[in-house]
Amino acid sequence: MKSVDRPTLCIGILTMNEERRIAQCIQSAKFADQIVVVDSGSTDRTREIAKEMGAEVQRHDDWQGFAAQRTRLLQYVKTDYIFFLDADEVIGEALAEEIRAAVASQRDAIWEVLWNQVAYGRPLTLMKSTAGVQRLFKTASVEKFEGVVHEGAIMRNGSRPVIKFRERLLHYSRETVHGSLLKLAQYVQHGAAKRAQLGKTGGVLRGFASAFAIFLKLYIFRRGFLCGAEGFLFCFFIALECFFRYAALKYDFNEPGVALSKR
């Protein structure tokens, strides 16, 4: 970490076999004072590339979920602020300027950012973004993270005001059909596990209803149809996740004590 008088920033990244994307992710985070990568046991060159790019790399192979990994990352942060970045995301110059300004303000708040999805080689800029994700926090204010999917920060001493960045975070969530199928299996498992913990029930009909509703919402009301074949594929895969989530809830998570396995 650089020795400076101004408020400092760490960018924390969770990884698992991300050798194809980790370099561009870390490159976009170079404006930070500290970059920490917490790896979940990659079998490719993710950790080596991250170290070559100047990041501090910590290894926690005993995967217990995204919330547990983000909580573990906190112990390595040496800065005033922490911004959580996923390995399939890139911070553009305009967003980097906003993040720097937020840190310089020294406010004790939570900053939320919207995604600009990049799917199958095409930015889906004509598609409305979904709800924002909370990514920037004052380090001392975060106690831990909780949640199986879409984990959230548990703040010390009460809630904080939420501020939304104007610029979007580039999210390379779906680069290939093969990769989307792998992500489908991962997200289905986590989503079904979360609903099983809440005591919800699944089934094919319930899955179909959920899938139809989300496809209609994304493809029509969020304007995915304006983004060509790539927009259709993006919306369709998310709908498939919704369907199989409820199918898995009935057929894979119908026994008590089913554990969430390592991704």
C-alpha positions in Angstrom: 0.0 0.0 0.0 1.3 3.5 -0.9 2.2 5.9 1.9 -0.2 8.8 1.5 -2.1 11.3 3.6 -5.4 11.2 1.7 -8.0 8.6 2.4 -6.9 5.3 0.8 -8.7 2.6 -1.2 -8.4 -1.1 -1.5 -10.0 -3.1 -4.3 -10.9 -6.7 -3.3 -11.4 -9.4 -5.8 -12.6 -13.0 -5.4 -11.3 -15.6 -7.9 -11.7 -19.2 -8.9 -10.0 -20.3 -12.2 -10.2 -16.8 -13.8 -6.9 -16.8 -15.7 -8.6 -15.6 -18.9 -10.1 -12.5 -17.2 -8.1 -11.6 -14.1 -5.5 -9.5 -15.9 -8.0 -7.0 -17.4 -9.9 -6.9 -14.1 -6.7 -6.0 -12.1 -5.5 -3.6 -14.7 -8.7 -1.6 -14.3 -8.2 -1.5 -10.5 -4.6 -0.1 -10.7 -5.7 3.3 -9.4 -6.3 1.8 -6.0 -3.7 2.0 -3.2 -4.1 -1.8 -2.5 -5.4 -4.7 -4.5 -6.2 -7.9 -2.7 -7.2 -11.2 -4.4 -8.8 -13.9 -2.3 -8.6 -17.2 -4.3 -10.8 -20.2 -3.7 -8.3 -22.8 -4.9 -7.8 -22.1 -8.6 -6.1 -24.9 -10.6 -5.1 -22.6 -13.4 -2.7 -19.6 -13.4 -5.1 -17.2 -11.7 -2.9 -16.6 -8.6 0.3 -16.4 -10.6 -1.1 -13.8 -13.0 -2.6 -11.8 -10.1 0.8 -11.7 -8.4 2.5 -10.6 -11.6 0.0 -7.8 -11.9 1.0 -6.5 -8.5 -2.0 -7.8 -6.4 -1.7 -9.3 -2.9 -2.9 -12.9 -3.2 -4.5 -14.9 -0.3 -5.7 -18.4 -0.6 -8.8 -19.8 1.1 -9.7 -23.2 -0.4 -12.5 -24.2 2.0 -15.3 -22.6 0.0 -18.2 -21.6 2.2 -19.9 -19.2 -0.1 -19.4 -15.7 -1.5 -20.4 -14.0 1.8 -17.7 -16.0 3.8 -15.0 -15.2 1.1 -15.8 -11.4 1.2 -15.7 -11.5 5.0 -12.3 -13.2 4.9 -11.1 -10.6 2.5 -11.8 -7.8 5.0 -8.9 -9.0 7.3 -6.3 -8.1 4.6 -7.6 -4.6 3.9 -5.2 -1.9 5.1 -7.0 1.1 3.7 -9.8 3.5 4.7 -12.2 2.2 2.0 -12.9 -1.1 0.3 -14.4 -1.6 -3.2 -15.4 -5.2 -4.1 -14.8 -6.1 -7.7 -15.6 -9.4 -9.3 -13.1 -11.1 -11.7 -15.6 -10.7 -14.6 -15.9 -7.0 -14.1 -13.9 -4.0 -15.4 -13.8 -0.4 -14.0 -13.9 2.2 -16.7 -12.0 5.5 -16.4 -15.2 7.5 -15.7 -16.3 5.2 -12.9 -12.7 5.2 -11.5 -12.9 9.0 -11.2 -16.2 8.7 -9.4 -14.8 6.1 -7.0 -11.8 8.4 -6.3 -14.1 11.3 -5.6 -16.2 9.2 -3.2 -13.1 8.1 -1.3 -11.9 11.7 -1.1 -15.2 12.8 0.4 -14.5 10.7 3.5 -18.2 10.0 3.9 -19.3 7.0 5.9 -21.8 5.7 3.3 -22.5 2.8 1.0 -22.0 3.3 -2.8 -24.0 1.3 -5.3 -23.2 0.7 -8.9 -25.2 -0.4 -11.9 -23.9 -3.0 -14.5 -23.4 -2.5 -18.2 -23.7 -6.1 -19.3 -21.3 -7.3 -22.0 -22.6 -10.6 -23.4 -21.2 -12.8 -26.2 -18.9 -9.9 -27.3 -21.5 -7.2 -27.4 -22.2 -4.5 -24.8 -25.9 -4.5 -24.1 -26.1 -0.7 -23.8 -29.6 -0.4 -25.0 -30.9 -2.7 -22.2 -32.0 -1.2 -18.9 -29.8 -2.2 -16.0 -31.1 -4.3 -13.2 -30.9 -3.1 -9.6 -27.6 -1.8 -8.4 -25.0 -3.7 -6.4 -23.4 -2.3 -3.3 -19.7 -2.3 -3.7 -17.9 0.6 -1.9 -17.8 0.9 1.9 -15.8 2.6 4.6 -13.7 -0.4 5.8 -14.2 0.2 9.5 -17.9 0.3 9.1 -18.3 -3.2 7.6 -18.6 -6.1 10.1 -19.2 -9.0 7.8 -21.2 -10.3 4.8 -24.2 -12.6 4.9 -26.3 -14.5 2.2 -25.8 -17.5 -0.1 -26.5 -15.6 -3.3 -26.4 -11.7 -3.7 -24.7 -11.5 -0.3 -25.1 -8.2 1.6 -22.9 -6.2 4.0 -23.7 -6.2 7.7 -22.8 -2.7 9.0 -21.5 -1.8 12.4 -23.7 0.6 14.4 -26.6 0.7 12.1 -27.4 1.5 8.5 -25.7 4.0 6.2 -27.0 6.3 3.4 -26.8 4.6 0.0 -25.4 6.7 -2.9 -25.6 5.5 -6.5 -22.7 6.0 -8.9 -23.7 7.6 -12.3 -21.2 5.5 -14.3 -21.7 1.8 -14.8 -19.4 -1.2 -14.1 -18.6 -3.3 -17.2 -19.8 -6.9 -16.4 -18.4 -9.6 -18.7 -20.8 -12.2 -17.3 -21.5 -14.3 -20.4 -18.7 -14.5 -23.0 -19.5 -17.9 -24.5 -22.4 -20.4 -24.6 -20.2 -23.0 -22.9 -19.3 -20.6 -20.1 -23.0 -19.7 -19.7 -23.8 -23.3 -19.2 -21.2 -23.7 -16.5 -22.5 -20.5 -14.8 -26.0 -21.9 -15.1 -25.1 -24.9 -13.1 -23.3 -22.8 -10.4 -26.1 -20.3 -10.0 -28.8 -22.9 -10.0 -27.1 -24.7 -7.1 -26.6 -21.6 -5.1 -30.1 -20.3 -5.8 -31.8 -23.6 -4.9 -29.7 -23.8 -1.7 -30.8 -20.4 -0.6 -34.5 -21.2 -1.1 -34.1 -24.5 0.6 -32.7 -22.7 3.7 -35.8 -20.5 3.6 -38.1 -23.5 3.5 -39.5 -22.8 0.0 -40.8 -25.4 -2.3 -39.9 -26.0 -5.9 -41.2 -27.9 -8.9 -41.4 -27.7 -12.7 -44.5 -25.6 -13.0 -43.2 -23.1 -10.4 -39.9 -23.0 -12.3 -41.7 -22.4 -15.6 -43.7 -19.6 -14.2 -40.6 -17.9 -12.7 -38.7 -18.4 -16.0 -41.5 -16.9 -18.1 -41.9 -13.9 -15.8 -38.2 -13.0 -15.7 -37.8 -13.5 -19.5 -40.7 -11.2 -20.2 -39.3 -8.6 -17.7 -35.8 -8.7 -19.2 -36.5 -9.2 -22.9 -39.5 -6.9 -23.2 -39.7 -4.4 -20.3 -35.9 -4.0 -19.9 -35.5 -3.8 -23.7 -33.3 -6.9 -24.2 -35.0 -7.3 -27.6 -33.1 -4.1 -28.8 -29.8 -5.9 -28.3 -30.1 -8.5 -31.1 -29.3 -12.2 -30.8 -26.9 -11.5 -27.9 -29.7 -9.8 -25.9 -31.9 -12.8 -26.5 -29.3 -15.3 -25.3 -28.6 -13.2 -22.2 -32.2 -13.0 -21.2 -32.8 -16.7 -22.1 -30.0 -18.0 -19.9 -31.2 -16.0 -16.9 -34.7 -17.5 -17.5 -33.2 -20.9 -17.6 -31.5 -20.3 -14.3 -34.9 -19.4 -12.8 -36.5 -22.6 -14.2 -33.8 -25.0 -13.1 -33.5 -23.3 -9.7 -37.0 -24.4 -8.8 -36.5 -27.8 -10.4 -33.4 -28.4 -8.4 -35.1 -27.2 -5.3 -37.6 -30.1 -5.7 -35.4 -32.8 -7.0 -31.9 -32.0 -5.5 -32.7 -30.2 -2.3 -35.7 -32.2 -1.0 -33.7 -34.0 1.6 -32.9 -32.4 5.0 -29.4 -31.3 5.6 -28.3 -31.0 2.0 -25.1 -29.0 2.0 -24.0 -26.3 -0.4 -21.0 -27.7 -2.2 -17.9 -25.9 -3.3 -18.4 -24.1 -6.5 
